[in-house]
Amino acid sequence: MIDLRSDTVTKPSKAMLDAMYNAEVGDDVYGEDPSICELEQLIADMLGKQAAIFAPSGTQSNLLALMSHCDRGDEYIVGQQAHTYRYEAGGGAVLGSIQPQPLENLADGSIDLNQVIANIKEDDIHFAKTRLLCLENTQAGKALSLDYLSHAADLCQQYQLAHHLDGARIFNAATKLNVEAANIAQYFDSVSICLSKGLGAPVGSALCGSSELIDNARRYRKMLGGGMRQAGNLAAAGIYALNNNIERLADDHENAAYLAENLASIDEITVEYTKNQTNMVFVKLDADLWSGLTDYMKDKGILISGRYSLRLVTHLDISAKDIDYTINRFKEFFVDH
């Protein structure tokens, strides 16, 4: 199957599986798993941070950040479409007792910084204390510019806010901006990254930040049930991904741009693909065609999904040949319908 539903669907390569099979392991709760220690040091160094902690998922690594930055009854400002607010089951509010203050995302994926300032609460007993600004890069596949991130960091310093990045796809953003990931991470107190999306690992994320913040996050990870034992086999997949699967992200971006360009020639659909897009193409079409298109594509060996719009995501298991095949199947469907 050509699976365009997400870049989370990638399968480990034989080389990655070999690395996992041969990984040296120990008890991570005791800090004795050498593969996990190696992964944490590697990703911290790559992002220019003091320390990192390996987590089972991006949902948990983001929650660790929220709980490490904020106390119960505090507030974080976040984008309306951000994962930490919209797609992570409300963990910050439910488990951390942290109030979200969502703001609309702009067309380029950013949040209006003037709106951020307007929503920072006064020091008043009626209000939750605004403690944190949480951004996402990429946001819906859009890479936020370094200039914007710099202004956001200046704002946080001025208003004494902590600054967290949901950088699940930070390496896609860095590839698009043609910079090292550390050039993005420098503007944040903490950064969460996913190893199981475009980088191709089967599972795992990491939270990076100061040594003090990561020590706090380690306690919260245990509290949340994320104390792991001999998990070095999973860490080995992450190490392999970081050492081998970053440069090739440019191929995914090229495939997405080519897909968007060719789908745009179909009159019945509207393609959303901006200049700062990376590996995602968004498609809108009439609601009465949704189920028919999904079933048709599945019959042709292509998996797609979406709710308000169709999101097509390129990744390391999707080749240029797969993209051509997908484009032709889209065109055939609309000829028939």
N, C-alpha and C positions, 0 to 999 in steps of 0.2 A: 504493500500500500504506500502511496505517496501521502504522507500525513502532514497537512498544512495547518493543523489546529493550533499548534504551539511549538516552541523550541524546547519544551520540556519532554517531548516524546522521543528524543534521540536515544539510540542504543549504544552501549559501550563497544568500542572497536576491539579487535583481538589484542592489539598492543595494550590497550587500557586494561582489559581483562587479565592479561599476563602480569601487568604491574600489580593489580589487586591480588592475584593469586600468590605472588611472591613477596607481598608486603610483610615487613616485620611488625609485630603487634605487641601490645602490653595493656595494662589497665589504665584507661584514660582518667578515671576518677582519681586515681593516685598520681596522675600526671606522668605515667610511665609508658604511654604508647608512643614509640619513636616516630611512627609515620604521622600521627596526628600532630605531634610537636613540630615535625618538619613542615607539614602543611601550614600550620599556624604561623610559623616564622616566615615562611615563603610569602604568604599573602600579605602579612604585615609589612614586610620589606617592599613588596611590589607597590603597596599603596602609601608608603612613607609613614606608617604608624608604628607605635611602640609595640603593640601586641595584638593578638587576634584570638578568637575562640571559634572552634568548629561546632556547627549546629546541624541538626537533622534537616532543617528546612529554612527557607527565607522567611516564612511566617514567624518562626521562632526567633531567628536572629534579629528581625525588626522589633519583635516584642521585647527581646532582651535590651535593645537600645532604648526603647520607650521607658521601660521600667528602671533602667540605670540612670537615665537623665532626669526623670520626673518622680515626684512623690505622689502619694494618694491625694486626690483632690486638685492636682495641678492640671494644666492644659497644654496641648500641643497644637500648633497651627499646621494645616496640611491641605493638600489639594483634594478637591471633590472627587477626582478620579484616581487618586493615589491608592496603591494597594494597602498601605498601612491603615487607611480609613475604610475603604470600600470592599476590599476583597480578602481580608484576613480575620473575618468572623467577629470583629469588634473586640479583639483580644486586649487591646490597650485599655478600653473602658471596663470590660468584664473582669479581667484578671489583674490589671494594674490600677484600676480606679482612676484612670487618667482620661480627662475630658478632651475629645477632639473638637477643634474649631475648623471645620472644612471651608475652603474658599474655592471659587470656580477656577479651573485650569484654563489658561488662554490657549489660543489655537496652536501655539508652538510648544505646548506642554508645560510652560512655566506658570507661576502664580504672580499676579500683579503685586509688586513689593509695596506699593502704596496702600493696597488693601491689607497686606500683612500688618503694616504699621497701624492702620486704622482699627485692627482687631486685636492688638495687644492690650490686655486688660489693665485698668488702673489698679493701683494697690489699694484695694477696697474690700471689706469683708463680704460684700455681695458677690464677688467674682472669684472664679478659679484663678490661680496664679499662672500666667502664661510663662512657660519655662523653655519651650522648644519649638523650633521651626524644622519641619520635616519635608524634604524635597525628594523627588524621584528622577533618576537619570539612568536609562532613558525612560520617558513617560509616554506610554502608548507607542513605543518605538522611536520617539523623537528625542534627539540629543540636545540637551540644554547647553548653551554657549558658556565658555569660560568667563566672559564678561558678565553675564547674568549671575553666575555663581559667585563671582567676586563681589558684586553689589549685595547679594544676599548675605554673604559672610560679613561684610561691613555693617549691614543692618543688625545682624545678630550681636556683633560686638558692641554696637552703640546701645542696644536695648538689653544687653546682658542675657541673651537667649543662647541656649545650646543649639547646635546645628547638626542634624542627622541626615544622611543620605541613604535612601533605599536605592542602592546601586546594584540591584539584581542583575542588570545588564550594563554595568559600568564599562566593561571591556568593549561592548558594542559602541557605547558613546565615545570612548577613547579612540576607537578605530575610525569612527566617523569624523571626529575632530582632528585626527592625525596627531594625537598627543599620547603620552604615557598616562596610565590610569592614575598615577600619583599626582598628575597635574590637575585632575578633577578632585581627588580626595583631599588635597591640601586645604580646601575651603570648608571642611567639615570636621566636627569633633568625633564623629563616628560614621562608619560606612558599612553597610551590609551588602554582601555580594552573593550571588548564586553560582554554584558550580554545575548545577544540573539543568541549566538552560542552554544557551548557545555554546558553552564550553564542552558540553557533551558528557559530563559525569552522570552516573545513574541517580545520585542522591547527594545532598549536602549543600550547606551554605557556610558563610563565615561572617563574623562581626569583627571589625577592626577599630581600634581607637587607642587611647592612652592605657598604660598599664593599670592604673587605678580603675578606670571604667571597665576594663575587661575582667578584673578581679571581681567587681560587683556583678557583672554579667554572668560569671561562672557560678556564683551563688544562685542567681535567678534561674539559670539553666537547670540546675539541680532541683530547685523548687518546682519548676515546670515539668519535671519528669524527663529532662534531657541529659541526665548523667549517663555517659556511655562507657562501655568497658572496652573490649577488644574491637574497636571500630577502625583500626588502622587500614583494613582492607578498603573501606570507603574513602578514607583520607588519601590512599594511594591513587585512587581514580581522580581525585581533585588535583593532586600533584601532577599527574600525567596531563590533565586538561590544561593546567596553567602553563606547563612547559611546552605543549604541542599544539593547542587548539585556539590560540588567540589570534595569530596573524591571519589564519584562514577565515576569520569573521568577515573580512572584506569581500569574500566570495558570496556570502549570504546577502550582503548589502547589494552587491551587483545583481544577483538573481532577483531580489525584491524589486529593484528599480526596473529591470527588464520586464518582470511580470506586470508591474503597474503600467508601464508604457503601453504594453500590448493589450491589456484588459481595457484601457481607456478608449480603445477604438470600437468597443461594443456599445451601441447606442442605448441599450436597455439598462445599463448599470452606470453608477457614478463611482469613480475611483478617487480615493483620498490618499495622496502621497505627497508630502511636503518635502522641501529641500533638506530639512534636518532629520528625515526619516532614515531608519537603519534597516532592520530586517522584517518589517511589518507593512502589509498593504491592506487598507480598509476599503471595503466595497459595499455600496448601498444599492438595493433593488426593491421592486415592489414586493410587499409582504406576501401576496398570493403566490409568489414564485419561490419562496424560501424552501419549503419542504420538497418541492419538486426538484430544485437544483441540488439540494443536499443528497437526496436519494439517487439522482442521476449520477452525480460525481462519485458516490460510493460504489455504484455499479461499475463505474469505469476505473475503480482502483484508487480513488482520491478521497481523502477525508478532509472535510471542512466543517467549521462551526461558527456560531455567532448568535447574538441576541438582537441588539439594536442595529448592528451592522456586521458584515462578514469580515473576519480578521484572518488574513492569510500570512503565515509566518514561515520564513525560510530558515534553514538550519543545516547542519553538516550532513544530514541524511538525505538532503534534497539536492539533486544535481541540476546543471543547466538543461540537460535532456529532459528531466522531470518537469521543469518549468515550461518548456516547449510543449510537452504532452498536455499539461494542465491548461495552457492557453487554448490549445486546439479543442479540448473538451468543453471549455466555457463557450467558445464560438459555436460549436455544434449544438449545445443546449439551446442557445438563443435563436438559432436558425429553426430548430424544431418547435420552439414555443413562441 
